[in-house]
């Protein structure tokens, strides 16, 4: 009997020890996670503000449409829990990163649903500089990073900063993208820099017909027009999305017009297709329309022409569009497919690449 009791006591002691060790292990794991969350690093955002951000980020709120694609490119697309994007606004992004469907659309350009944002418990919040929702967002107490860029150098800083905030593999992804962008900028400008200004077409980038809205200097649009070997017809205007008049466009008389995505599908616009421009008594006087050099800008996981990662494709498309004779060997379809495979981890078919280049939505 004594032996049996000793055996039972020994078993009890072993079980107690196992449970105690398991508890310690769990406690240690929880403690490690808690420690990781409490660790912070200080970064300086585009507004010049020093922001304390968590060293480990599991959940992201992103109120800048273009930046959602950048986050995806840097390998953190599955961490977006709160967004400004919708499947309707950027259908290709939701195709490339289907995990976006789990994110809640809490932001618009004009407002933010603060209660819903708090429910998603983001570790960090990204937003464009000078956002109209900045005041309300500040009340949330979430580490908030403001971002912006107006040229390729500041764009690369945004990519690099985002990669550094995420850490790990995102740093390498950011560096790889920046190297690619630099190589394509060099490839394009090695050719276009040798073109005399007298041979460079005047390019007008239109974002809306009602009201008539264009993009001027000190913008990323101005940067890619110049890189691609063009002259911004609206260079006397400073900034994005500036309202102008048809009389002013007549004075500028652009050689090429590039229409931003949704320009022709805007319900308020009287102009629904390019042919209507040629039939319009005013627009038909403009060189770009007379010579049928009006193009619709490609749109992928984000608009190629504004602020997204696909600026690296935009400069190539624009260069070939403006100077097809100088970029005969540049295959935009092939380049687009390679880009999506390399940076967005998505295998585009040739048909899908053509849809993106022609500003068509996915099936």
Beta strands, then each sheet from edge to edge (+ up, - down):
strand 1: 40-44
strand 2: 50-54
strand 3: 60-62
strand 4: 80-83
strand 5: 104-105
strand 6: 124-128
strand 7: 144-147
strand 8: 201-209
strand 9: 212-214
strand 10: 230-232
strand 11: 242-243
strand 12: 256-259
strand 13: 294-296
sheet 1: 1+ 2-
sheet 2: 5+ 4+ 3+ 6+ 7+
sheet 3: 10+ 8+ 9- 11+
sheet 4: 10+ 8+ 12+ 13+
end
